[in-house]
Amino acid sequence: MIIGCVFFLFIASCKKDNDADNQPVPPSVLDYMPLAIGNFWVYETYSCDSGGVNCVSMSMDTTKVTKDTLINGNVYFKLEGKNIFTVDPLFLRDSGDYLVDQTGTIYFTSTDSTQLFGEVVITGQQGDTLFYWYTKLIHPAGQVSVATGTYNCLDMRTSLYRKEDNFQIEHQTHQYYARDVGLVKQTSLFVNSLTVFKRELIGYSFASH
């Protein structure tokens, strides 16, 4: 009987271990933004009308992870290259499944689809609200097609509301991230004219591949 009990416990233990091994590993934020030195992404940027339909190519630029560095006791990866409006480098790291910079600003999360990020209210001289916006993870966002292919993406979607629309019209911008690829497509706009700028992936390479 003792031998039988030991055998049973051994089988149960093995089964428990196997079950644990077979559990799928949930994706992390770095699955959607692979940060490793040498990784790079090539984008084409367009200027479009307010409907985002008629677009003119403006530039082609490369974003590259050039090094890692220690800031306030945490390791960040430096991304160099032109964004839609800036050429300033980004310093990013994974902080509990949030992609953050050295100021704590959250750029992306792959799991938190309930919280609002980057809430901003702009007021006029009389203290009245002119416009406001917030960002939220849309999970899943669906498929996004660019020059390098079609990807299942998560969307860090920003919703903008303006006084001149009586805060009744939602204007959206997007940051689409694909697993094992990174930022696939990004849009932005001018608040007053609603002119749209978009940035789409046209090539990428990972140093570890």
C-alpha positions in Angstrom: 0.0 0.0 0.0 2.8 2.4 0.9 4.6 1.7 -2.4 1.3 2.3 -4.2 0.7 5.6 -2.5 4.3 6.8 -3.3 3.8 5.8 -6.9 0.5 7.7 -7.0 2.0 10.8 -5.5 4.9 10.6 -8.0 2.4 10.4 -10.9 0.3 13.3 -9.6 3.5 15.4 -9.1 4.6 14.7 -12.7 1.2 15.5 -14.0 1.1 18.8 -12.1 4.6 19.7 -13.4 3.5 18.8 -17.0 0.3 20.9 -16.6 2.4 23.9 -15.5 4.8 23.4 -18.4 2.0 23.3 -20.8 0.4 26.6 -19.7 0.8 29.3 -22.3 3.1 32.2 -21.3 1.1 35.4 -21.5 2.7 38.0 -23.8 4.7 40.8 -22.3 5.0 44.4 -23.4 8.4 43.5 -24.9 6.8 41.0 -27.2 5.1 43.9 -28.8 8.1 46.2 -28.7 11.3 44.1 -29.0 14.0 46.2 -27.3 17.4 44.8 -28.1 20.5 46.6 -29.2 20.8 46.6 -33.0 17.0 46.2 -33.7 15.7 48.7 -36.1 12.5 49.7 -37.9 12.1 51.7 -41.1 9.1 54.0 -41.6 7.5 56.1 -44.3 5.7 59.2 -43.1 2.8 60.8 -44.9 0.8 64.1 -44.6 -2.9 63.6 -45.3 -6.1 65.7 -45.5 -8.5 65.8 -42.5 -10.2 62.6 -43.7 -6.8 60.8 -43.8 -7.5 59.8 -47.5 -5.4 62.0 -49.8 -1.8 61.5 -48.6 1.6 62.7 -49.7 4.9 61.0 -48.7 7.1 63.3 -46.6 10.1 61.2 -45.6 11.5 57.7 -44.8 13.3 57.3 -41.5 14.9 54.6 -39.4 14.4 54.1 -35.6 17.2 52.0 -34.1 18.0 50.7 -30.6 21.5 52.0 -30.2 22.4 51.1 -26.6 21.2 50.5 -23.1 21.9 52.9 -20.2 21.3 53.2 -16.5 18.9 56.0 -15.4 17.9 56.3 -11.8 18.9 52.7 -11.1 16.9 51.3 -14.1 18.1 50.0 -17.4 16.6 51.8 -20.4 17.1 51.2 -24.1 17.9 54.2 -26.3 15.9 54.5 -29.5 17.3 57.0 -32.0 15.6 58.2 -35.2 12.9 60.6 -36.3 9.4 60.4 -35.0 6.5 62.1 -36.7 7.4 65.5 -35.3 10.6 65.1 -33.3 14.1 63.7 -33.7 14.7 63.5 -29.9 15.9 60.0 -28.7 13.6 57.9 -26.6 14.7 56.0 -23.5 12.3 53.1 -22.9 12.0 50.1 -20.6 9.5 47.5 -19.4 8.0 48.5 -16.0 5.6 45.9 -14.9 4.3 45.4 -18.4 4.1 49.1 -19.1 6.5 50.6 -21.7 7.7 53.8 -20.0 10.3 56.5 -20.6 12.6 58.0 -17.9 9.9 60.5 -16.8 7.3 57.7 -16.2 5.2 58.5 -19.3 3.5 55.3 -20.5 3.8 54.6 -24.2 2.2 51.2 -24.4 0.7 48.3 -22.4 -0.3 44.9 -23.7 -2.7 44.1 -20.9 -4.3 47.1 -19.2 -7.4 47.9 -21.4 -9.4 49.5 -18.6 -7.3 52.5 -17.5 -7.1 55.9 -19.3 -3.6 57.2 -19.9 -2.3 60.7 -20.7 -5.5 62.5 -19.8 -5.0 66.2 -20.9 -7.4 69.1 -20.7 -6.6 72.4 -22.5 -8.4 75.5 -21.2 -8.8 79.0 -22.6 -8.1 82.4 -21.0 -11.6 82.3 -19.4 -10.9 78.9 -17.9 -13.3 77.1 -20.3 -12.2 73.8 -21.9 -11.0 74.1 -25.5 -10.3 70.5 -26.0 -9.3 67.3 -24.1 -7.9 63.9 -24.9 -7.0 60.6 -23.4 -5.4 57.3 -24.5 -6.6 53.8 -23.9 -5.5 50.3 -25.0 -7.9 48.8 -27.5 -7.5 45.0 -27.2 -7.7 43.5 -29.8 -7.8 46.3 -32.4 -7.9 43.9 -35.4 -5.7 43.7 -38.5 -3.5 46.5 -39.9 -2.0 46.3 -43.3 1.3 48.1 -44.2 4.0 47.5 -46.8 5.6 44.7 -44.8 2.4 42.7 -44.4 -0.8 42.4 -42.4 -0.7 42.1 -38.7 -3.0 41.5 -35.7 -2.4 44.6 -33.6 -3.1 46.2 -30.3 -4.0 49.9 -30.5 -3.0 52.6 -28.0 -5.8 54.8 -29.2 -6.1 58.5 -28.4 -9.5 60.1 -28.4 -9.7 63.9 -28.9 -12.7 66.1 -28.3 -12.9 69.8 -29.3 -15.1 72.7 -28.1 -15.8 73.7 -31.7 -17.5 70.3 -32.2 -19.4 70.8 -28.9 -17.3 67.8 -27.6 -19.7 65.5 -29.6 -17.3 64.2 -32.2 -14.5 61.8 -31.3 -11.3 62.3 -33.3 -8.9 59.4 -33.0 -5.2 58.8 -33.4 -3.5 55.4 -33.2 -0.4 53.5 -32.3 -0.7 50.0 -33.6 1.7 47.4 -32.2 2.1 43.8 -33.5 3.5 40.9 -31.5 7.1 40.1 -32.5 7.3 43.1 -34.7 6.8 46.4 -32.8 5.2 49.6 -33.8 3.5 49.0 -37.2 1.6 52.2 -37.8 1.2 55.5 -36.0 -1.1 58.4 -36.7 -1.3 62.0 -35.3 -3.2 65.2 -36.2 -3.3 68.9 -35.7 -6.0 69.9 -33.4 -7.2 72.9 -35.3 -7.1 71.7 -38.9 -7.4 68.0 -38.2 -4.7 67.4 -40.8 -3.5 63.8 -40.4 0.0 62.5 -40.3 0.7 58.8 -40.5 3.8 56.7 -40.2 3.9 53.2 -41.5 6.4 50.3 -41.3 8.2 49.5 -44.5 11.0 47.4 -43.2 12.6 46.1 -40.0 15.4 43.9 -38.7 16.2 42.3 -35.4 19.8 41.7 -34.3 19.0 38.4 -32.5 17.5 36.9 -35.7 
